[in-house]
């Protein structure tokens, strides 16, 4: 028996790895640098992942170190004359073949993760919907807690739910009390809209009141009537102590083709308005005569505004905000195309490299380190 069969031949394995690397890297670099010139429609979607291939030399070094440590352990285990009998069938060729197939499989997986793409084509995306501006009451009366946790917080939660139900529509936000302000211009960025809604509080406006008319007029000024997109205003308020002009503003909106919906917050019975300091309730808001202020909803006014704006009135409750009917109404509105984008689209080709990696990994798994009856019959890698 050949005495060299009792251990791995480090020189043979090292030479085989050196030849493999000498073939792989030039071919890879030529393909990486040359393909974009030969095929401009080719690219890697995540090219930075290809730096993972730099781990291959490290893997080769660790493999050679492991072979060296195995041989040293075998020499310590028994005299080299006895090794071929104690550990028969060790094959340097099979060991290096297993590693090369594993190394190639790893390369294929890295390339697959980088997602090579080929076949660029131009695609067009069209956005259709309606323009919506929500006018949200931020007066002190919205802090009343006849809704849990309060009218304001309940309204904000409902508006976030509304954003999650919209598809293709654009939305803006106006906050109002005694004055009205554009909190968010009309946008199709729902994430930004959700953030802006979450930041709303009754501390935004110093001048108190419920100037619904001002809010509707400001919404009309904020719309772009040149884009031909259908428009609607949603007023969210308790309707208490509204200033004059709300009905006239709603009628003006109708004349411009803008529908005005209203959502009533709070109960007719009403609730006191709590006062908080450092996160703790210190009492209730008082009037000039030191009487506790009880804020009551005014559904009649909101019904009249919705009727004047040819819209829908929804009375929110503590358990049901009533968004479903309003969302259905928005969905039934005639949608208009307001944005067309052209972009380049590539076909993913990672599947080819993923499949190749799996095949190489399967071959690596089927190769045994030592001789076997199965391997002796096939003789793929010799001794």
C-alpha positions as CSV (number, residue, x, y, z in Angstrom):
1,X,0.0,0.0,0.0
2,X,1.2,3.5,-0.9
3,X,2.3,5.2,2.3
4,X,1.1,8.5,1.1
5,X,-2.5,7.2,1.2
6,X,-2.6,7.5,5.0
7,X,-2.7,11.3,4.8
8,X,-3.8,14.2,2.5
9,X,-1.1,15.5,0.1
10,X,-1.0,19.2,0.9
11,X,1.1,20.1,-2.1
12,X,-1.4,18.5,-4.5
13,X,-4.3,20.2,-2.8
14,X,-2.6,23.5,-2.8
15,X,-1.7,23.3,-6.4
16,X,-5.2,22.4,-7.4
17,X,-6.6,25.3,-5.5
18,X,-4.0,27.7,-7.0
19,X,-5.1,26.5,-10.5
20,X,-8.7,27.0,-9.7
21,X,-8.2,30.5,-8.4
22,X,-6.0,31.3,-11.4
23,X,-8.9,30.3,-13.7
24,X,-11.8,31.7,-11.8
25,X,-10.7,35.2,-11.0
26,X,-9.6,36.3,-14.5
27,X,-12.8,34.9,-15.9
28,X,-14.9,36.6,-13.3
29,X,-13.1,40.0,-13.7
30,X,-13.5,39.8,-17.5
31,X,-17.2,39.1,-17.1
32,X,-17.8,41.8,-14.5
33,X,-15.9,44.5,-16.3
34,X,-16.5,43.5,-19.9
35,X,-20.2,42.5,-19.9
36,X,-21.5,46.0,-19.4
37,X,-19.6,47.1,-22.5
38,X,-20.7,44.1,-24.5
39,X,-24.2,44.0,-23.2
40,X,-25.3,47.5,-21.9
41,X,-28.6,46.0,-20.8
42,X,-26.8,43.9,-18.2
43,X,-26.3,45.0,-14.6
44,X,-26.2,43.8,-11.0
45,X,-29.0,45.2,-8.9
46,X,-26.9,45.0,-5.7
47,X,-23.4,45.1,-7.0
48,X,-21.9,45.7,-3.5
49,X,-22.8,42.2,-2.5
50,X,-20.1,40.9,-5.0
51,X,-17.6,41.9,-2.4
52,X,-18.6,38.8,-0.6
53,X,-16.5,36.9,-3.2
54,X,-13.5,38.3,-1.4
55,X,-14.1,35.7,1.3
56,X,-13.1,33.0,-1.1
57,X,-9.3,33.4,-0.6
58,X,-9.9,33.3,3.1
59,X,-12.0,30.1,2.7
60,X,-9.2,28.6,0.7
61,X,-6.6,29.5,3.3
62,X,-8.7,28.0,6.1
63,X,-9.3,24.9,4.0
64,X,-5.5,24.4,3.5
65,X,-4.9,25.1,7.2
66,X,-7.5,22.5,8.1
67,X,-5.8,19.9,5.8
68,X,-2.5,20.7,7.5
69,X,-3.9,20.3,11.0
70,X,-5.6,17.0,9.9
71,X,-2.3,15.6,8.7
72,X,-0.5,16.7,11.9
73,X,-3.2,15.0,13.9
74,X,-2.9,11.8,11.9
75,X,0.9,11.8,12.3
76,X,0.4,12.1,16.1
77,X,-2.2,9.3,16.0
78,X,0.2,6.6,14.6
79,X,3.4,6.0,12.8
80,X,3.2,6.9,9.1
81,X,3.9,3.3,8.1
82,X,0.6,2.3,9.8
83,X,-1.6,5.2,8.6
84,X,-2.6,3.6,5.3
85,X,-3.9,0.6,7.3
86,X,-5.6,2.6,10.1
87,X,-7.2,5.3,7.9
88,X,-7.5,3.7,4.4
89,X,-9.1,5.3,1.5
90,X,-8.2,9.0,2.1
91,X,-8.2,10.8,-1.2
92,X,-6.6,14.2,-1.7
93,X,-8.4,14.5,-5.1
94,X,-11.8,14.0,-3.5
95,X,-11.1,16.4,-0.7
96,X,-10.0,19.2,-3.0
97,X,-12.9,18.4,-5.4
98,X,-15.4,18.7,-2.6
99,X,-14.0,22.1,-1.6
100,X,-13.9,23.3,-5.2
101,X,-17.5,22.4,-5.8
102,X,-18.4,24.1,-2.4
103,X,-16.4,27.2,-3.3
104,X,-18.1,27.4,-6.8
105,X,-21.5,27.0,-5.1
106,X,-20.7,29.8,-2.7
107,X,-19.7,32.0,-5.7
108,X,-23.0,31.2,-7.4
109,X,-25.0,32.1,-4.3
110,X,-23.1,35.4,-3.9
111,X,-23.8,36.3,-7.6
112,X,-27.4,35.3,-7.2
113,X,-27.8,37.6,-4.1
114,X,-26.3,40.4,-6.2
115,X,-29.2,39.8,-8.6
116,X,-27.8,39.9,-12.1
117,X,-30.4,41.6,-14.4
118,X,-30.7,41.6,-18.1
119,X,-33.2,42.8,-20.7
120,X,-34.0,46.4,-19.9
121,X,-37.3,47.7,-21.1
122,X,-39.2,50.9,-20.5
123,X,-42.4,50.6,-18.5
124,X,-45.1,53.1,-17.7
125,X,-46.9,53.5,-14.4
126,X,-50.1,55.5,-14.1
127,X,-51.6,56.7,-10.9
128,X,-55.4,57.3,-10.8
129,X,-57.4,58.6,-7.9
130,X,-59.0,61.7,-6.4
131,X,-57.5,64.6,-4.4
132,X,-58.6,64.7,-0.8
133,X,-58.0,67.4,1.8
134,X,-58.8,66.5,5.4
135,X,-59.7,69.6,7.6
136,X,-59.1,68.5,11.2
137,X,-60.4,70.5,14.1
138,X,-57.7,71.2,16.7
139,X,-59.6,73.4,19.0
140,X,-59.5,72.7,22.8
141,X,-63.0,71.1,22.6
142,X,-61.4,68.2,20.7
143,X,-59.6,67.2,24.0
144,X,-62.9,66.2,25.5
145,X,-62.9,62.6,26.6
146,X,-66.4,61.4,25.7
147,X,-64.4,59.3,23.1
148,X,-61.6,57.1,24.3
149,X,-58.9,58.3,24.8
150,X,-60.2,61.7,23.5
151,X,-61.9,63.1,20.5
152,X,-58.6,64.3,19.0
153,X,-56.8,61.0,19.5
154,X,-59.8,59.0,18.2
155,X,-59.9,61.2,15.1
156,X,-56.1,60.8,14.5
157,X,-56.4,57.0,14.7
158,X,-59.3,57.0,12.3
159,X,-57.5,59.2,9.8
160,X,-54.5,56.8,9.9
161,X,-56.9,54.0,9.2
162,X,-58.3,56.0,6.3
163,X,-54.8,56.4,4.9
164,X,-54.3,52.7,5.0
165,X,-57.4,52.1,3.0
166,X,-56.6,54.6,0.2
167,X,-55.2,53.4,-3.1
168,X,-53.8,55.8,-5.7
169,X,-55.5,58.9,-4.1
170,X,-53.7,62.0,-3.0
171,X,-54.3,63.5,0.4
172,X,-53.6,66.8,2.2
173,X,-54.2,68.0,5.8
174,X,-55.5,71.3,7.1
175,X,-55.7,72.0,10.8
176,X,-58.0,74.7,12.1
177,X,-59.6,76.2,15.2
178,X,-60.1,80.0,15.1
179,X,-57.7,80.1,12.2
180,X,-56.8,77.5,9.5
181,X,-53.4,76.4,8.3
182,X,-52.1,74.0,5.7
183,X,-50.4,71.3,7.7
184,X,-49.6,69.1,4.7
185,X,-50.0,70.0,1.0
186,X,-51.7,67.4,-1.2
187,X,-49.4,64.4,-1.6
188,X,-49.3,60.8,-2.6
189,X,-46.8,60.0,0.1
190,X,-48.9,58.2,2.6
191,X,-46.0,57.6,5.0
192,X,-45.4,61.3,5.3
193,X,-49.2,61.9,5.7
194,X,-49.4,59.4,8.5
195,X,-46.5,61.0,10.3
196,X,-48.0,64.4,10.0
197,X,-51.4,63.2,11.3
198,X,-49.7,61.5,14.3
199,X,-48.0,64.9,15.2
200,X,-51.3,66.9,15.3
201,X,-52.4,68.2,18.7
202,X,-54.7,70.9,20.1
203,X,-51.6,73.0,20.9
204,X,-51.0,73.9,17.2
205,X,-53.4,76.9,17.0
206,X,-53.6,79.6,19.7
207,X,-56.8,81.3,18.5
208,X,-59.7,79.2,19.6
209,X,-62.9,78.6,17.8
210,X,-64.2,76.3,15.1
211,X,-63.7,78.2,11.8
212,X,-65.0,75.5,9.5
213,X,-65.7,78.1,6.8
214,X,-62.1,79.2,6.8
215,X,-60.8,75.6,6.7
216,X,-63.0,74.9,3.6
217,X,-61.9,78.1,1.8
218,X,-58.3,77.3,2.5
219,X,-58.8,73.8,1.2
220,X,-60.2,75.2,-2.0
221,X,-57.2,77.5,-2.4
222,X,-54.9,74.5,-1.9
223,X,-56.3,72.4,-4.7
224,X,-54.8,72.4,-8.1
225,X,-57.9,72.8,-10.3
226,X,-55.9,72.7,-13.5
227,X,-55.1,69.0,-13.2
228,X,-58.7,67.9,-13.8
229,X,-58.7,65.5,-10.9
230,X,-61.9,65.0,-8.8
231,X,-61.7,66.7,-5.4
232,X,-63.2,66.3,-2.0
233,X,-62.9,67.8,1.4
234,X,-63.5,65.9,4.7
235,X,-64.2,68.0,7.7
236,X,-63.5,66.3,11.0
237,X,-64.9,68.4,13.9
238,X,-67.3,68.4,16.8
239,X,-69.0,71.4,15.1
240,X,-69.2,73.4,18.4
241,X,-69.3,77.2,18.3
242,X,-68.7,77.3,14.5
243,X,-68.2,80.7,13.0
244,X,-70.4,82.1,10.2
245,X,-69.5,81.2,6.7
246,X,-69.3,77.4,6.8
247,X,-72.5,76.9,4.7
248,X,-71.5,79.5,2.2
249,X,-68.0,77.9,1.9
250,X,-69.6,74.5,1.4
251,X,-71.8,75.9,-1.4
252,X,-68.8,77.6,-3.0
253,X,-67.0,74.2,-3.0
254,X,-70.0,72.6,-4.6
255,X,-70.0,75.2,-7.4
256,X,-66.4,74.3,-8.1
257,X,-67.2,70.6,-8.2
258,X,-65.7,69.8,-4.8
259,X,-67.7,67.5,-2.5
260,X,-67.7,68.3,1.2
261,X,-68.1,65.5,3.7
262,X,-68.3,66.0,7.5
263,X,-67.5,63.6,10.3
264,X,-69.0,64.5,13.7
265,X,-66.8,64.0,16.8
266,X,-68.2,63.8,20.3
267,X,-71.6,63.2,21.9
268,X,-74.6,65.4,22.1
269,X,-74.6,64.9,25.9
270,X,-71.1,66.4,25.9
271,X,-68.1,66.1,28.2
272,X,-65.8,68.5,30.2
273,X,-62.5,69.4,28.7
274,X,-59.6,68.2,30.8
275,X,-56.5,70.2,31.5
276,X,-53.2,68.4,31.7
277,X,-49.8,69.5,33.2
278,X,-46.7,67.4,32.9
279,X,-48.8,64.5,31.7
280,X,-51.2,64.6,34.7
281,X,-54.8,65.9,34.6
282,X,-55.0,68.9,37.0
283,X,-58.7,69.7,36.4
284,X,-61.2,70.8,33.8
285,X,-61.3,73.9,31.6
286,X,-63.3,76.8,33.1
287,X,-65.2,79.7,31.5
288,X,-64.9,83.3,32.5
289,X,-67.4,82.7,35.4
290,X,-65.3,79.8,36.7
291,X,-67.8,77.2,35.5
292,X,-66.7,73.9,34.1
293,X,-67.0,74.0,30.3
294,X,-69.0,71.1,28.8
295,X,-68.3,70.6,25.1
296,X,-71.2,69.2,23.1
297,X,-71.2,68.0,19.5
298,X,-73.4,69.9,17.0
299,X,-74.5,67.3,14.5
300,X,-77.2,69.6,13.0
301,X,-74.6,72.1,11.7
302,X,-72.5,69.3,10.3
303,X,-75.4,67.8,8.5
304,X,-76.2,71.2,6.9
305,X,-72.6,71.7,5.8
306,X,-72.5,68.2,4.2
307,X,-75.8,68.8,2.5
308,X,-74.6,72.2,1.1
309,X,-71.5,70.5,-0.2
310,X,-73.4,67.5,-1.6
311,X,-71.5,65.2,0.6
312,X,-72.0,62.7,3.4
313,X,-72.4,63.3,7.1
314,X,-71.0,60.6,9.3
315,X,-71.5,60.6,13.1
316,X,-68.6,58.9,14.8
317,X,-69.1,57.0,18.0
318,X,-66.7,55.7,20.6
319,X,-66.8,52.2,19.1
320,X,-67.4,53.0,15.4
321,X,-65.9,55.9,13.5
322,X,-68.0,55.3,10.4
323,X,-65.1,55.2,7.9
324,X,-66.5,52.3,5.9
325,X,-69.3,54.3,4.3
326,X,-67.0,57.2,3.6
327,X,-64.3,55.0,2.0
328,X,-67.0,53.4,-0.2
329,X,-68.1,56.9,-1.3
330,X,-64.5,57.8,-2.1
331,X,-64.0,54.6,-4.1
332,X,-67.2,55.3,-6.1
333,X,-65.9,58.7,-7.2
334,X,-64.7,59.0,-10.7
335,X,-61.0,58.4,-10.7
336,X,-58.7,60.6,-12.8
337,X,-55.2,60.1,-14.0
338,X,-52.9,62.6,-12.3
339,X,-49.4,61.1,-12.7
340,X,-47.6,59.1,-15.3
341,X,-44.1,57.9,-14.7
342,X,-41.8,56.2,-17.2
343,X,-39.0,54.0,-15.7
344,X,-36.6,51.3,-16.8
345,X,-37.4,47.8,-15.8
346,X,-35.0,44.9,-15.8
347,X,-35.6,41.1,-15.8
348,X,-34.1,39.3,-12.8
349,X,-31.7,36.5,-13.7
350,X,-30.7,35.4,-10.2
351,X,-32.6,32.1,-10.7
352,X,-29.9,30.7,-13.0
353,X,-27.1,31.2,-10.6
354,X,-29.2,30.0,-7.6
355,X,-30.0,26.8,-9.5
356,X,-26.3,26.4,-10.5
357,X,-25.3,26.9,-6.9
358,X,-27.7,24.2,-5.7
359,X,-26.5,21.7,-8.3
360,X,-22.9,22.3,-7.3
361,X,-23.7,22.0,-3.6
362,X,-25.5,18.7,-4.3
363,X,-22.5,17.4,-6.2
364,X,-20.2,18.4,-3.3
365,X,-22.5,16.5,-0.9
366,X,-22.3,13.4,-3.0
367,X,-18.5,13.3,-3.1
368,X,-17.1,11.3,-0.2
369,X,-13.7,12.1,1.3
370,X,-12.7,8.4,1.2
371,X,-13.1,5.6,-1.3
372,X,-16.3,3.7,-1.3
373,X,-17.9,0.9,-3.4
374,X,-20.0,3.5,-5.1
375,X,-17.1,5.8,-5.9
376,X,-14.9,2.9,-7.0
377,X,-17.6,1.9,-9.6
378,X,-17.9,5.4,-11.0
379,X,-14.3,6.6,-10.8
380,X,-15.0,10.2,-11.1
381,X,-12.1,11.6,-9.2
382,X,-9.6,8.7,-9.1
383,X,-7.6,7.9,-6.1
